[in-house]
Amino acid sequence: MNAAEMDATIRRALPALAGELQMIMASVPGWAAAEGASGVRASDLQRALCNSLQAQLGAVACIEGALPAGVKECWAGWLGRVDVLAKPEDGVESYFETQLCGAEKLYESLWDALKLALFTALHESVSGYLIYAAPETGWMREGQHPNVIFDGETIGVAELLHARYPDLWTACLRGTRTTRPVSLPFEVRTERIADAVIRAPAVDWEVRCVRVQGDGSYGWTTFDGDGWPVLAEAPQAPEAAEPGEEPEPAEATEPA
């Protein structure tokens, strides 16, 4: 099974995942739903994903899978296990980071996307998927989640964190004092794979899935001790000569 075949498997799995969560939500009493209770937890999404994958592929997926080799050298501190790991016998290993949350937690997708970018850059035979479920109203709130990740784009890690979403990354770093990236691939590329709607008693939910690929072909981005990408200094332009003066010649360098 190659990456394209896994994409197709996930497209078929997502409606089943949404249906399983919908049945759980439908069991919530009306009074509880009116008070904001959804009746589902993040672990329900993990279980539903495992069930929907194994319905097609057999017993190949597990919850809380081990991280791939080489991660500890690139991410300091304690980095949690992957939410769901699928290992088909004849295909690529697929790592899934999942979350079922309100709008206030969607920013965590930025952290999870960078984890998957690292996994996929370290190993060519690995694919990474981000699956998040949240109320439809939460997805519509500006500034609550990294749209560039879920819309499907290619962007440099430094630009992603420094220019696009510094507030969201600050929130991610606030959750831990010691766990920080050390080195990540220069670029992150995402592709929208599938969406699904969960019809809930109070407000409908939306599940979004993107495939995440890290690209280190242009090099790797180094992070400082506070968890931010180190920005390279721009080259200094030579000082302009005064009117009537000749510019100073550049210093010659000895051949290596």
Backbone torsions as a table, in degrees:
resi	resn	phi	psi	omega
1	MET	NA	122.3	177.3
2	ASN	-94.9	-177.7	-175.7
3	ALA	-64.0	-38.4	-179.9
4	ALA	-64.2	-38.8	178.3
5	GLU	-68.6	-35.9	175.7
6	MET	-66.7	-38.9	175.1
7	ASP	-55.7	-45.7	-179.1
8	ALA	-65.2	-37.3	177.6
9	THR	-62.5	-41.7	-179.1
10	ILE	-68.4	-37.4	178.0
11	ARG	-61.1	-36.6	176.9
12	ARG	-76.3	-30.3	-175.6
13	ALA	-77.1	-30.2	-172.0
14	LEU	-63.4	-42.5	176.3
15	PRO	-60.8	-37.1	177.9
16	ALA	-67.1	-39.7	176.0
17	LEU	-59.6	-48.1	-179.4
18	ALA	-62.4	-39.1	179.8
19	GLY	-64.5	-39.2	178.8
20	GLU	-65.1	-42.1	178.5
21	LEU	-68.2	-35.1	179.7
22	GLN	-63.6	-38.2	178.4
23	MET	-64.4	-37.8	178.4
24	ILE	-66.7	-44.9	-179.5
25	MET	-64.0	-33.6	-177.9
26	ALA	-67.3	-18.8	-179.1
27	SER	-84.4	-4.3	-179.0
28	VAL	-75.8	130.1	178.1
29	PRO	-58.2	150.0	-178.3
30	GLY	-58.2	-39.5	-179.1
31	TRP	-65.9	-34.9	179.4
32	ALA	-71.9	-39.8	177.7
33	ALA	-63.2	-37.2	178.4
34	ALA	-64.6	-26.2	178.7
35	GLU	-90.4	5.6	174.3
36	GLY	101.6	0.9	-179.7
37	ALA	-75.5	132.4	177.9
38	SER	-99.1	-24.3	179.6
39	GLY	83.3	-1.5	-179.2
40	VAL	-121.9	155.5	178.2
41	ARG	-126.8	170.8	179.7
42	ALA	-58.7	-36.2	-179.8
43	SER	-65.0	-28.0	176.7
44	ASP	-66.0	-36.5	177.4
45	LEU	-67.0	-42.9	177.5
46	GLN	-59.1	-46.6	-178.4
47	ARG	-65.0	-41.7	179.7
48	ALA	-64.5	-36.6	178.2
49	LEU	-66.0	-46.0	177.6
50	CYS	-58.1	-46.3	-178.4
51	ASN	-60.8	-44.5	-176.1
52	SER	-71.3	-31.4	175.7
53	LEU	-71.5	-44.0	-175.9
54	GLN	-72.5	-22.6	174.3
55	ALA	-63.2	-26.5	179.7
56	GLN	-100.4	-36.5	-169.4
57	LEU	-109.2	-8.9	-174.3
58	GLY	89.8	-167.2	-174.7
59	ALA	-79.1	76.7	-177.0
60	VAL	-121.5	-4.5	-173.6
61	ALA	-119.8	149.4	176.9
62	CYS	-143.1	156.4	174.6
63	ILE	-86.6	143.4	178.5
64	GLU	60.8	62.7	178.7
65	GLY	-82.9	159.8	-179.7
66	ALA	-71.7	152.4	177.5
67	LEU	-75.2	152.4	177.6
68	PRO	-70.2	163.0	-179.1
69	ALA	-64.3	146.8	175.0
70	GLY	92.2	-7.7	-175.5
71	VAL	-68.9	-39.7	-174.8
72	LYS	-63.4	-26.3	177.9
73	GLU	-74.5	-17.3	-175.1
74	CYS	-111.6	-8.6	-177.5
75	TRP	-143.1	110.0	-175.3
76	ALA	-77.6	156.5	176.9
77	GLY	86.5	-165.1	-177.8
78	TRP	-94.8	109.5	178.2
79	LEU	-102.2	123.7	-174.5
80	GLY	-61.5	155.9	177.7
81	ARG	-63.4	160.0	-179.7
82	VAL	-71.6	143.6	-173.8
83	ASP	-63.6	-46.0	178.2
84	VAL	-140.9	137.0	178.6
85	LEU	-127.1	129.9	177.7
86	ALA	-118.7	130.7	-179.0
87	LYS	-129.5	79.2	173.9
88	PRO	-62.3	144.1	-176.7
89	GLU	-62.8	-32.6	-175.2
90	ASP	-112.7	29.9	-176.0
91	GLY	-153.3	-172.5	-178.2
92	VAL	-73.8	151.0	172.7
93	GLU	-76.9	136.1	-178.6
94	SER	-119.2	124.5	-179.4
95	TYR	-105.6	132.1	-177.4
96	PHE	-120.8	127.4	169.3
97	GLU	-106.8	125.5	-173.3
98	THR	-128.7	157.1	174.9
99	GLN	-159.8	137.7	172.7
100	LEU	-119.1	115.0	-167.0
101	CYS	-157.0	171.1	169.8
102	GLY	-84.2	177.6	-177.4
103	ALA	-58.9	-29.1	-175.3
104	GLU	-70.2	-11.4	-178.3
105	LYS	-112.7	0.7	-177.0
106	LEU	-65.1	-21.9	179.8
107	TYR	-62.3	-23.4	-179.1
108	GLU	-63.4	-17.3	178.1
109	SER	-62.7	-24.7	178.1
110	LEU	-65.4	-46.6	177.4
111	TRP	-61.0	-46.8	-178.0
112	ASP	-65.5	-37.6	179.3
113	ALA	-63.8	-39.0	178.9
114	LEU	-68.8	-35.8	174.3
115	LYS	-58.7	-48.3	-178.5
116	LEU	-66.3	-35.1	176.5
117	ALA	-61.8	-38.7	177.6
118	LEU	-65.8	-48.2	-179.0
119	PHE	-55.2	-48.0	-173.2
120	THR	-74.9	-25.7	176.1
121	ALA	-76.1	-30.5	-179.7
122	LEU	-75.4	-30.5	-173.5
123	HIS	-135.6	120.1	-180.0
124	GLU	-66.3	-27.0	-175.7
125	SER	-88.8	17.9	-176.7
126	VAL	-118.7	140.2	171.6
127	SER	-120.0	151.6	-177.0
128	GLY	-129.5	136.4	-178.3
129	TYR	-131.6	137.9	176.8
130	LEU	-109.2	121.2	179.7
131	ILE	-126.1	113.7	-178.6
132	TYR	-123.8	139.3	176.2
133	ALA	-122.4	132.8	-179.4
134	ALA	-155.3	159.7	175.1
135	PRO	-56.5	144.6	-179.3
136	GLU	-56.6	-34.2	178.6
137	THR	-65.2	-30.7	178.6
138	GLY	-69.1	-38.8	178.8
139	TRP	-65.4	-24.2	-176.6
140	MET	-85.7	-9.1	-178.6
141	ARG	-77.4	123.5	179.4
142	GLU	-70.4	140.1	175.4
143	GLY	80.4	0.9	-177.7
144	GLN	-92.4	-16.9	179.7
145	HIS	-151.6	159.4	-179.0
146	PRO	-78.2	92.9	-177.3
147	ASN	-54.8	-36.5	-176.3
148	VAL	-60.6	-30.0	178.9
149	ILE	-71.2	-45.7	-174.4
150	PHE	-84.0	-16.7	179.2
151	ASP	-83.8	-19.0	179.3
152	GLY	88.1	90.4	-179.9
153	GLU	-146.6	174.3	171.3
154	THR	-116.3	128.8	-175.4
155	ILE	-149.8	145.9	176.2
156	GLY	-70.1	146.4	-178.6
157	VAL	-62.6	-42.7	-179.2
158	ALA	-62.6	-43.4	177.9
159	GLU	-65.0	-41.3	-179.2
160	LEU	-56.9	-44.9	-173.7
161	LEU	-89.6	-40.1	-176.5
162	HIS	-81.5	-43.0	-172.1
163	ALA	-96.5	-43.0	-173.5
164	ARG	-85.7	-52.0	-169.7
165	TYR	-132.9	53.4	179.2
166	PRO	-63.1	-34.6	179.9
167	ASP	-68.3	-40.9	179.1
168	LEU	-67.2	-39.5	179.2
169	TRP	-68.1	-36.5	175.4
170	THR	-60.4	-41.4	177.8
171	ALA	-63.5	-38.8	177.7
172	CYS	-63.3	-45.2	-178.1
173	LEU	-68.4	-27.3	-179.0
174	ARG	-65.9	-21.2	-178.1
175	GLY	-78.2	-8.2	179.9
176	THR	-151.7	145.7	180.0
177	ARG	-96.8	-21.6	-171.6
178	THR	-120.0	-22.6	-177.2
179	THR	-85.9	115.8	-174.3
180	ARG	-145.5	145.7	170.3
181	PRO	-65.3	145.5	175.2
182	VAL	-107.4	-43.7	-179.6
183	SER	-153.0	129.9	-180.0
184	LEU	-131.8	155.5	177.7
185	PRO	-57.9	150.1	-172.9
186	PHE	-59.4	-39.4	-176.1
187	GLU	-124.3	155.4	172.9
188	VAL	-122.0	130.2	178.2
189	ARG	-120.4	131.3	178.8
190	THR	-124.4	152.3	177.1
191	GLU	-136.7	127.1	179.3
192	ARG	-68.4	122.7	-177.0
193	ILE	-98.9	-49.2	-177.1
194	ALA	-166.1	157.6	172.7
195	ASP	-129.0	157.6	174.5
196	ALA	-150.1	149.5	-179.5
197	VAL	-107.1	136.6	174.2
198	ILE	-107.4	116.6	178.8
199	ARG	-81.9	109.5	-176.5
200	ALA	-112.7	158.7	-176.2
201	PRO	-59.1	-41.7	-174.6
202	ALA	-94.0	-53.9	-178.9
203	VAL	-144.7	140.4	179.9
204	ASP	-70.7	150.1	177.9
205	TRP	-112.1	157.8	176.8
206	GLU	-127.5	134.4	175.1
207	VAL	-104.9	129.3	179.2
208	ARG	-122.5	138.4	178.6
209	CYS	-128.1	129.9	173.5
210	VAL	-129.0	147.8	171.6
211	ARG	-91.0	135.7	-176.0
212	VAL	-115.4	132.2	178.9
213	GLN	-133.1	124.5	173.8
214	GLY	-88.2	142.6	-177.6
215	ASP	-125.7	111.0	178.6
216	GLY	-102.9	15.8	-177.8
217	SER	-67.4	-22.9	176.6
218	TYR	-96.2	8.5	-178.0
219	GLY	111.5	-173.0	-178.9
220	TRP	-124.4	147.9	-179.0
221	THR	-94.3	124.8	178.2
222	THR	-88.5	142.0	179.2
223	PHE	-109.8	149.2	176.2
224	ASP	-84.2	179.8	-176.4
225	GLY	-66.5	-17.5	178.9
226	ASP	-90.8	-1.1	176.7
227	GLY	93.2	19.5	-179.6
228	TRP	-115.2	145.6	177.2
229	PRO	-61.4	136.9	176.8
230	VAL	-79.5	124.0	-179.5
231	LEU	-89.7	130.2	178.7
232	ALA	-70.3	141.6	178.8
233	GLU	-71.8	138.2	177.6
234	ALA	-69.6	143.0	179.2
235	PRO	-63.4	140.8	-178.3
236	GLN	-80.2	129.6	176.7
237	ALA	-76.1	145.5	178.0
238	PRO	-64.1	146.6	-179.7
239	GLU	-66.1	139.2	179.6
240	ALA	-70.4	141.2	179.6
241	ALA	-78.3	149.3	175.9
242	GLU	-65.5	153.1	177.5
243	PRO	-54.7	131.4	179.2
244	GLY	88.0	-7.5	179.6
245	GLU	-103.0	147.8	175.3
246	GLU	-83.2	138.8	177.4
247	PRO	-66.7	144.8	-179.7
248	GLU	-68.8	135.5	178.9
249	PRO	-68.6	151.0	178.1
250	ALA	-68.4	146.0	179.8
251	GLU	-66.9	136.7	178.0
252	ALA	-74.1	148.5	177.7
253	THR	-116.0	146.0	179.5
254	GLU	-72.8	139.7	176.9
255	PRO	-63.6	146.6	-179.4
256	ALA	-69.2	NA	NA
